[in-house]
Amino acid sequence: MHDAPAWRKSSYSTEQEFGTCVEVAELGDRMGVRDSKNPGGPHLSFSREAWAAFVGSIGSRPI
């Protein structure tokens, strides 16, 4: 039996943002991304390398 992924939401998210947020989780050697409003729904899966490149590319942009 596998443990359930530990999904986490960004600390930048608040309930006042109309609930529009994504959650991420480590899925073995991959990273999962899902809609926080639909936790039972589908999720996207990325290699750790692709996820690191994505996060690195948005981390330096102003909000």
N, C-alpha and C positions, 0 to 999 in steps of 0.2 A: 504494500500500500504506500502511495506517495503522499507526502505532506502537501497541504494546500499552499499555493504561492502566497507570500506576504505582500499583498498589493499596498502601495502607498501613494498618497496624493501630495502634490507640490505644496510646500509651505506658503507659497504665494497665492494659493486658492482660498477663497472665502465663500460662504453661502450667499453673499450678496452679488456674486458674479453669475447669478441665474443657474448655478449648479453646473456650469460648463467647465469641466475639467477632465483631465485624463489621469489615470493611475498607472504606475509602472511596477513591475515585479521581476525578480530574477527567476528565470525558468531554466534551470540547469545551465547550459552553456549559451543561453540566449536571453534576451530581454523582452518582456511582454509589455504591451501598451493597450489599455482598454478605456472605454467611456465610463466615468465614475457614476453616471446616472443609470447605467445598465450593466451592473457587475456580473450578471448571469449571462450576458451576451457574448458575442465573439471578441477576440482580441487579435492584435497584430503581433508578430514575433520578428525580432531582428537579431542578427549576430551581435555579439558584444562589440566587435570592431565597428560595425555600422552605427550602433547606438552611440558609441563614444565619439564618432565623427559628427553625428547629428548634434549631440549635446555641445560639443566643442564649437560647432559652427554658429549656434544660437547664443552661447554663453557670453559672447563679446558684443552682442547687439544691444543697444539701448531699448528700454521698454517704453 
